[in-house]
Amino acid sequence: MREETKAKNLLNQGGKWGAIIGTTWIVLNIVVPLALLRIPGVQKYITALGDKLNFNFPGIG
């Protein structure tokens, strides 16, 4: 019974701002980057950037 009360209190403490901030965090850190990766211009830029940078570290493979 105490664990249920603690869980309810944690959700209640966040209030409406907790849900808003949590949703915003998920959108900014997960949804937006995945959406950007689907744009062909962004894909070309990342590919060109990868070709310019040297990621061949000896001993890593």
N, C-alpha and C positions, 0 to 999 in steps of 0.2 A: 504494500500500500504506500509506503514511503517513497519508493522509486517512481511510482506514478505521479505522486504529488510533486516531486522534484522535476520531473519532465514537464508537467503542466506549468510549473512556476517558471521554468527556463523559457518556455514559449511565451508566457505572459509578460515576462520581463522585457523581451524584445519589442513587444507591441507592434504597431503598424510600421514603425521605422525599421525594425529588424527584417521584416519581409521585403521592404523596399530596398534596403541596402543589400540584402542577400541576393535578390533578383538582379539588381544592377551589377553586382560583382560577377555573377554567372554570365550575364550578357556580355560584359566588357572583356572578360578573360577567357571565355570559351566560344560563345556564338560569333562575336565579331572576328576573331582571328580565323575561324573556320570559314566564315563567309568571304573574307579577303582572299583566302587561298583558292577559292573557286573562280576568281577573276583572272582571265588570261594575261592581262598586263602585269599583274602582281606575280604570276607564275613565271613569266619571262624575266622579270626583274630579279627574282630569287635565283633563277637558273644562271643568269649573267653574273650575279654577285658570287655565286658558288664557284663559277669558272675563274673569276678573278682572284679569289682567296685561295691560299694554299692550305689544304687540310690534310696533306700527306705527312703525318708524323711518323718518324722512324720508330719501329718496334711496336706500333699499334696495329698496323695492317693496312 
